[in-house]
Every structure is written in C-alpha cells, then in structure tokens.
Amino acid sequence: MKALFIGGIKSGKSKNAEDFTIKHANKKPYYLATTEFIDDEIAKKIELHKLQREDNFITIEEALNLSEKIKECNEIVLVECLSMWINNMLYHEKSHEEIFYEIDKILSLENSIVFVLNDVGSGIIPENKLAREFIDLSGIIAQKIASKCDEVYHTIAGISTKIK
C-alpha cells in the first residue's frame, strides 16, 4: 500500500499522514525524516514535529538515500517530507536523473509507504531559476508518485480529502 498526502504548507497534511500511518500499522511504524539541520528555524520545526509524533514511531533520519532506508524497514514507513528531500537533492547538486532514479527505486519497493509533499504548484511562476526548478521537479514527482499510489489525499485547513 502506498499513499500520498499533498497540501500547502501548514495545511495539516503531516499530522493527518501520521494518523493514517499509525492506523495502517500492525506494529510501531517508521518515520523517515528527511530534513537537514540548516538553521535555527529548521531546528525548531524539527523539534515541533518530534513533539507532535511523540513516541508513536521509530524515527530514521536520512536526507538523500531514502530507498536504502525504506528497504530496511519491516513495517509501514512515513516519508516526511518529499519536499525537503527534493530541496536536499538540489542543494547537494544531484542531477534530475539521479532524483528520478531514486523516486523510481522507492516506488518499486514492496514496502507500504506514506508520502508527504507540499503542493507548491498553485502559485505564480517565481523569478528565481532555482525556485522554478524546485517547483517543476515537485510537480513532476507529485504526478509520478500519485500515479503509483493506492490512495491520494489533498489537505486544506487540517482536512484531508481523498482524491484517489
């Protein structure tokens, strides 16, 4: 089983994805945290997410090689979040081919996976080249993942609506 929770920043998608993951787990699920400690603001966000998930998950931290970590898990895995992972891949100067290869490897795994992804395609086209690249990659990855997921949820104001 694979599921995607997509929505805007602070939409409630992470909390709803956590609840969904716990509901579908047979034992303690995995939480694959992708965010790298970049600055104090990010560190605070990471701490808030740790408090939110309490002791309900086995936490694994990995910024780049998600497929290798997921493959090792013997229970449902929550990937939180793919937006930060895309950011990490671009920051570490990974090519689009490397990014899509990793996504394909993840999607080919037999593991049950719940993905969280920010919906960044509803705004204007930014002037910044890197921001445009991020938005384009995010949109393509969202489509690729959604096409392979059994369930897809769009989240607004803390409410996740099943769209697939």
C-alpha contacts under 8 A as a table, 3 or more apart, distances in Angstrom:
res1	aa1	res2	aa2	distance
1	M	111	N	7.43
1	M	112	S	4.69
1	M	113	I	6.61
1	M	149	C	7.31
1	M	150	D	6.18
2	K	112	S	5.44
2	K	113	I	4.83
2	K	114	V	5.73
2	K	115	F	7.80
2	K	148	K	7.51
2	K	149	C	4.74
2	K	150	D	5.49
2	K	151	E	6.74
3	A	113	I	6.46
3	A	114	V	4.72
3	A	115	F	6.15
3	A	146	A	7.84
3	A	149	C	5.14
3	A	150	D	5.88
3	A	151	E	4.71
3	A	152	V	5.54
3	A	153	Y	7.79
4	L	114	V	5.75
4	L	115	F	4.67
4	L	116	V	5.98
4	L	117	L	7.48
4	L	145	I	7.44
4	L	146	A	6.53
4	L	149	C	6.68
4	L	151	E	6.51
4	L	152	V	4.69
4	L	153	Y	6.12
5	F	13	K	5.86
5	F	14	S	7.65
5	F	16	N	7.98
5	F	17	A	6.26
5	F	114	V	7.51
5	F	115	F	6.10
5	F	116	V	4.91
5	F	117	L	6.39
5	F	152	V	6.05
5	F	153	Y	4.82
5	F	154	H	6.00
5	F	155	T	6.96
5	F	160	S	7.79
6	I	13	K	6.52
6	I	116	V	5.98
6	I	117	L	4.93
6	I	118	N	5.60
6	I	119	D	5.80
6	I	152	V	7.68
6	I	153	Y	6.24
6	I	154	H	5.05
6	I	155	T	6.16
7	G	11	S	5.95
7	G	12	G	7.93
7	G	13	K	6.21
7	G	117	L	6.91
7	G	118	N	5.25
7	G	119	D	4.82
7	G	154	H	5.53
7	G	155	T	4.79
7	G	156	I	6.35
8	G	11	S	5.27
8	G	118	N	5.33
8	G	119	D	5.08
8	G	120	V	6.86
8	G	155	T	7.44
8	G	156	I	7.16
9	I	118	N	6.17
9	I	119	D	7.72
10	K	13	K	7.55
11	S	155	T	5.94
11	S	156	I	4.99
11	S	157	A	5.10
11	S	158	G	5.54
11	S	159	I	8.00
12	G	15	K	5.58
12	G	16	N	6.29
12	G	155	T	6.55
12	G	156	I	6.97
12	G	157	A	6.37
12	G	158	G	4.21
12	G	159	I	7.12
13	K	16	N	5.13
13	K	17	A	5.89
13	K	116	V	7.00
13	K	154	H	7.85
13	K	155	T	5.50
13	K	156	I	7.82
13	K	158	G	6.77
13	K	160	S	7.04
14	S	17	A	5.04
14	S	18	E	6.11
14	S	80	E	7.35
14	S	116	V	6.52
15	K	18	E	5.05
15	K	19	D	6.26
15	K	52	Q	7.70
16	N	19	D	5.08
16	N	20	F	6.10
16	N	158	G	7.49
16	N	159	I	7.97
16	N	160	S	7.03
17	A	20	F	4.99
17	A	21	T	6.03
17	A	78	L	7.50
17	A	114	V	6.95
17	A	115	F	7.79
17	A	116	V	7.03
18	E	21	T	5.11
18	E	22	I	6.21
18	E	53	R	7.30
18	E	78	L	7.16
19	D	22	I	5.24
19	D	23	K	6.13
20	F	23	K	5.09
20	F	24	H	6.29
21	T	24	H	5.24
21	T	25	A	6.16
21	T	29	P	7.08
21	T	76	I	6.90
21	T	77	V	7.46
21	T	78	L	6.57
21	T	114	V	6.73
22	I	25	A	5.21
22	I	28	K	7.56
22	I	29	P	6.58
22	I	56	N	7.56
24	H	76	I	7.54
25	A	28	K	6.66
25	A	29	P	5.91
25	A	75	E	6.81
25	A	76	I	5.96
26	N	29	P	7.91
26	N	75	E	7.38
27	K	75	E	7.04
28	K	56	N	6.59
28	K	57	F	5.73
28	K	58	I	6.74
28	K	75	E	7.41
29	P	56	N	7.44
29	P	57	F	5.19
29	P	58	I	6.20
29	P	75	E	5.60
29	P	76	I	5.32
29	P	77	V	6.00
29	P	78	L	7.64
30	Y	57	F	5.28
30	Y	58	I	4.68
30	Y	59	T	5.84
30	Y	60	I	7.13
30	Y	73	C	7.27
30	Y	75	E	6.82
30	Y	76	I	6.30
30	Y	77	V	4.61
30	Y	78	L	6.10
31	Y	57	F	5.76
31	Y	58	I	5.90
31	Y	59	T	4.70
31	Y	60	I	6.06
31	Y	77	V	5.86
31	Y	78	L	4.87
31	Y	79	V	6.30
31	Y	80	E	7.10
32	L	59	T	6.05
32	L	60	I	4.86
32	L	61	E	5.80
32	L	62	E	6.83
32	L	66	L	7.98
32	L	70	I	7.90
32	L	77	V	6.76
32	L	78	L	5.88
32	L	79	V	4.84
32	L	80	E	6.03
33	A	59	T	7.00
33	A	60	I	6.07
33	A	61	E	4.76
33	A	62	E	6.21
33	A	63	A	7.50
33	A	79	V	6.48
33	A	80	E	5.24
33	A	81	C	6.84
34	T	61	E	6.06
34	T	62	E	5.21
34	T	63	A	4.47
34	T	64	L	7.41
34	T	79	V	7.43
34	T	80	E	6.15
34	T	81	C	6.03
34	T	82	L	7.38
34	T	84	M	6.23
34	T	85	W	5.63
35	T	46	I	7.64
35	T	61	E	7.86
35	T	62	E	7.77
35	T	63	A	6.15
35	T	81	C	7.46
35	T	84	M	5.65
35	T	85	W	6.96
35	T	88	N	7.83
36	E	63	A	6.21
36	E	88	N	7.55
37	F	40	D	7.92
37	F	42	I	6.25
37	F	43	A	5.88
38	I	42	I	6.29
38	I	43	A	7.47
39	D	42	I	5.46
39	D	43	A	6.29
40	D	43	A	4.93
40	D	44	K	6.26
41	E	44	K	5.19
41	E	45	K	6.42
42	I	45	K	5.02
42	I	46	I	6.17
43	A	46	I	5.10
43	A	47	E	6.31
44	K	47	E	5.09
44	K	48	L	6.29
45	K	48	L	5.09
45	K	49	H	6.29
46	I	49	H	5.16
46	I	50	K	6.25
47	E	50	K	5.00
47	E	51	L	6.28
48	L	51	L	5.14
48	L	52	Q	6.14
49	H	52	Q	4.95
49	H	53	R	6.26
50	K	53	R	5.44
50	K	54	E	6.17
51	L	54	E	5.10
53	R	56	N	5.93
53	R	57	F	6.99
54	E	57	F	7.65
55	D	58	I	7.73
60	I	69	K	7.84
62	E	65	N	6.59
62	E	66	L	6.47
62	E	69	K	7.57
63	A	66	L	7.33
63	A	85	W	6.08
63	A	88	N	6.41
64	L	85	W	6.50
64	L	88	N	6.75
64	L	89	M	6.45
65	N	68	E	5.95
65	N	69	K	7.02
65	N	102	E	7.52
66	L	69	K	5.34
66	L	70	I	6.11
66	L	102	E	7.59
66	L	106	I	7.29
67	S	70	I	5.11
67	S	71	K	5.98
67	S	102	E	6.75
67	S	105	K	6.20
67	S	106	I	4.95
67	S	109	L	7.88
68	E	71	K	5.26
68	E	72	E	6.72
69	K	72	E	5.40
69	K	73	C	6.96
70	I	73	C	5.36
70	I	77	V	6.93
70	I	106	I	7.66
70	I	111	N	7.28
71	K	109	L	6.92
71	K	111	N	7.08
73	C	76	I	7.55
73	C	77	V	7.30
73	C	111	N	7.65
74	N	111	N	7.60
75	E	111	N	7.36
75	E	112	S	7.15
76	I	111	N	6.63
76	I	112	S	4.74
76	I	113	I	5.66
76	I	114	V	7.57
77	V	111	N	7.58
77	V	112	S	6.34
77	V	113	I	4.81
77	V	114	V	6.15
78	L	113	I	5.89
78	L	114	V	4.68
78	L	115	F	6.05
78	L	116	V	7.73
79	V	82	L	6.78
79	V	113	I	7.17
79	V	114	V	6.09
79	V	115	F	4.96
79	V	116	V	6.22
80	E	115	F	6.67
80	E	116	V	5.46
80	E	117	L	7.79
81	C	84	M	5.63
81	C	85	W	6.51
81	C	115	F	6.86
81	C	116	V	4.97
81	C	117	L	5.80
82	L	85	W	4.75
82	L	86	I	6.09
82	L	115	F	6.94
82	L	116	V	6.05
82	L	117	L	5.22
82	L	118	N	7.84
83	S	86	I	5.19
83	S	87	N	6.29
83	S	116	V	7.84
83	S	117	L	5.39
83	S	118	N	5.92
83	S	138	S	6.99
84	M	87	N	4.89
84	M	88	N	6.08
85	W	88	N	4.92
85	W	89	M	6.16
86	I	89	M	5.11
86	I	90	L	6.27
86	I	99	I	7.68
86	I	134	F	7.22
86	I	137	L	7.70
86	I	138	S	7.23
87	N	90	L	5.24
87	N	91	Y	6.01
87	N	134	F	7.14
88	N	91	Y	4.96
88	N	92	H	6.06
89	M	92	H	5.21
89	M	93	E	6.23
89	M	94	K	5.24
89	M	99	I	6.95
90	L	93	E	4.90
90	L	94	K	5.67
90	L	95	S	7.62
90	L	134	F	7.86
91	Y	94	K	7.67
94	K	98	E	6.08
94	K	99	I	6.76
95	S	98	E	5.15
95	S	99	I	6.35
96	H	99	I	4.98
96	H	100	F	6.12
97	E	100	F	5.25
97	E	101	Y	5.92
98	E	101	Y	5.02
98	E	102	E	6.21
99	I	102	E	5.30
99	I	103	I	6.39
100	F	103	I	4.98
100	F	104	D	6.09
100	F	141	I	7.78
101	Y	104	D	5.11
101	Y	105	K	6.20
102	E	105	K	5.02
102	E	106	I	6.23
103	I	106	I	5.11
103	I	107	L	6.17
103	I	141	I	7.72
104	D	107	L	5.11
104	D	108	S	6.13
105	K	108	S	5.20
105	K	109	L	6.64
106	I	109	L	5.47
107	L	145	I	7.40
107	L	148	K	7.17
117	L	142	A	7.46
119	D	122	S	7.09
119	D	138	S	7.99
119	D	139	G	7.89
120	V	123	G	6.81
120	V	135	I	6.14
120	V	138	S	7.36
120	V	139	G	7.62
121	G	124	I	7.97
121	G	135	I	6.29
121	G	136	D	7.99
121	G	139	G	6.52
125	I	132	R	6.72
126	P	129	K	7.59
126	P	131	A	6.43
126	P	132	R	6.05
127	E	131	A	7.81
127	E	132	R	7.59
128	N	131	A	5.29
128	N	132	R	6.36
129	K	132	R	5.14
129	K	133	E	6.24
130	L	133	E	4.98
130	L	134	F	6.17
131	A	134	F	5.05
131	A	135	I	6.19
132	R	135	I	5.13
132	R	136	D	6.07
133	E	136	D	5.16
133	E	137	L	6.11
134	F	137	L	5.23
134	F	138	S	5.96
135	I	138	S	5.04
135	I	139	G	6.12
136	D	139	G	5.23
136	D	140	I	6.28
137	L	140	I	5.19
137	L	141	I	5.99
138	S	141	I	5.13
138	S	142	A	5.96
139	G	142	A	5.05
139	G	143	Q	6.29
140	I	143	Q	5.23
140	I	144	K	6.21
141	I	144	K	5.00
141	I	145	I	5.99
142	A	145	I	5.28
142	A	146	A	5.90
143	Q	146	A	5.15
143	Q	147	S	6.07
144	K	147	S	5.33
144	K	148	K	6.71
145	I	148	K	5.29
145	I	149	C	6.16
146	A	149	C	5.09
146	A	151	E	7.86
146	A	152	V	6.38
149	C	152	V	6.66
150	D	164	K	7.19
151	E	162	K	7.12
151	E	163	I	7.55
151	E	164	K	5.09
152	V	162	K	5.87
152	V	163	I	5.60
152	V	164	K	4.92
153	Y	160	S	5.61
153	Y	161	T	5.25
153	Y	162	K	4.38
153	Y	163	I	5.57
153	Y	164	K	7.09
154	H	160	S	5.38
154	H	161	T	5.32
154	H	162	K	6.52
154	H	163	I	6.69
155	T	158	G	6.28
155	T	159	I	5.35
155	T	160	S	4.12
155	T	161	T	6.25
156	I	159	I	5.40
156	I	160	S	6.56
